[in-house]
Amino acid sequence: MNRVVKIVILTGMLLLSGCAMKSSEMRTYSLNPDLNFSKLSHAVYRDKSIKIAYPTNIKGKTSSSIYFSYSKIEEGKYQNAIWNSSNSQLLINGIIRALEKGAVFKTVVDYTSLANTDYLLESEVYDFYHKVRKNLSISVLSIRFDLIDADYNRLVKSRKFTYEIPTKTVDALGYVKATNIALEKLTVDLVKWLGR
C-alpha cells in the first residue's frame, strides 16, 4: 500500500477515535450558603434602607468562569465547570439574603432598583478563586465593603474580610463546597459588622 494512503487511513482512524471519546460533561454550580443566624435585636440601621451596589473586582474578573491558581503567576479557569451566573451576582444574592434575614436594615434593594435609599453598600472583590499549591487546596474569598451615607455621599465605615477555607477535594466541586462555607462566614461577619 502506498505510504500516503496509509497516512490518510491512519489519520482518519485517529480522528474518528477522538470523536468517539467521551468528553467531561459541563457542570454548573451555584453558591447557596446556609444562613444560620437569627435576626439582630438591636441593629443600628433597622429603620433605614440600603442599596447593594454591583461588586467591582480589583482584577477585572466578573464572569461565570471558575478560576484557579497554581502559583503566584500561573492561573486559569476550569474548562468543565462554571458558575450559574457571574461571581459578582452570586455575591450580591448571598449578601441580600443575609441582610434581609438578619434584619439589619428595614429595606434591602439591589443595584437595579431606582429607589432612593438611606445607605449604599459598595464592595471590591480582591480574591475569588481556588488556590492550589503542592500540599494546599483552599477557597480564597477576599472582599472589602464600604458603607456610604447616600444623603451626603459620605463614607460611614469600611472593612475588608478575607477567608481561606480548605477544600476536601482538589477539583471544582471541592472548591465550590469550600466557597459556600467562606460565603457563610462572610455573611455572618457582615451582618454583625453592619448591625453595630
Secondary structure, DSSP 4 states (H G I P E B T S, - for coil): --HHHHHHHHHHHHHHHHHHSPPPPPEEE--------PPPTT-TTTTSEEEEPPPEETT---SSEEEEESSSS-EEEEEEEEESS-HHHHHHHHHHHHHHHHT-SSEEEETT-----SEEEEEEEEEEEEEEETTEEEEEEEEEEEEEETTTTEEEEEEEEEEEEE-SSSSHHHHHHHHHHHHHHHHHHHHHHHH-
